Amino acid sequence: MNSANVDALRNSAVDARDQVQRAAAPAIKEGKRQAGILLDESGQMIDEFGSRAVATATDLGKSVISYTKKNPLTALLLAVGAGALLIGVTRSIQSRR
């Protein structure tokens, strides 16, 4: 193959690449736009879920405090029982290793 044929083949390949890039450009641009929209929406959803989780945790904390103030002995017994249960589970897991 002589250099003229190589140059013609190279130019043909470059032209084909350029045509593919021009044809794909609108689809790529639209894909980027759609990805940006999805990213914005997912960020808003994460913020909303985070706010809900904080509100739920706050409400739960207030309920626990209120219950503890009204029933201190029962709350103490529940806490001791939960602690004993956690210690038992921890020891059980460690003994399996």
N, C-alpha and C positions, 0 to 999 in steps of 0.2 A: 504494500500500500504506500503510495507516495504522499508527500506532505500536503498536497492540494486536497487529496481525498480525506486525509486526517482532519484538516482544517474544516472541510465541508461537513464531515461527520460531527465534529465538535460544535460547529455553528448550529447544525440541525438539532443537536441535543440541547444546546442552550436555548434555542427557540422553543422547543417542546417544553422544557422546564418553565420558561417564562409564561407560556400559554396556560400550563397547569396552575401556576401561581396566580395568574389573573383570574382564572375560572374559579379557583378555590377561595379567593380573597373575600367575596361576599359571605360565603358560608362560615368562614373563620371569624369574620367580624360579627356576624349574628350569634355564633356560638359564644364568643367572648361577652357579648351583650347579655345573653341569657344567663351565662355563668355569674355575671355581676349581679343580676337581679336575684338569682337564687342565693347568692352569698349575702346580699342585703336582707332578704327575707329570713334566712336561717339565723342571722345575727339578731334580728328582731325577735324571733321565736325563742332564742336562747335567753335573751334579756327578760322576756315575759315569764318563761319558766323559772328563771333565777329569782325574779321578784316574787312569784307565787311560792317558791320553796322557802324564801326568807319569811314571808308572811305566815306560812304554815308552821314553820319552826318557832316563830315568835308566839303564835297562838298556843302551840303545844307547851312551850315553856311557861307561859302565863297560867295555863291550866294546871300544870304540875305544881307550880308555886302555890296557887290557890288551894289545891287539894291538900298540899302539905300543911298549909296554915290551918285548914279546917280539921284535918285528921293527922296530927303529927305522929302519934304512936303507930297507926296503920302504915303511914308512909315510911317510917323508920323500919318496920318489920319487912315491908316490901323491898326496901333498899338492901337490907341485910340478906334477904332471900335471893335477890338478883345477884348480889355479890358472891354468895355461896355457889350459886348456879354457874356463874362465870369461872370461878376458881375450879369447880369440878370439871367443866368442859375443857379448860386449859390443861389441867393435869391429865385428862383423858387423851387429849391430842398429843401431849408430850410423851406419854407412855407408849404410844403407837410408833413413835420414831425410834 
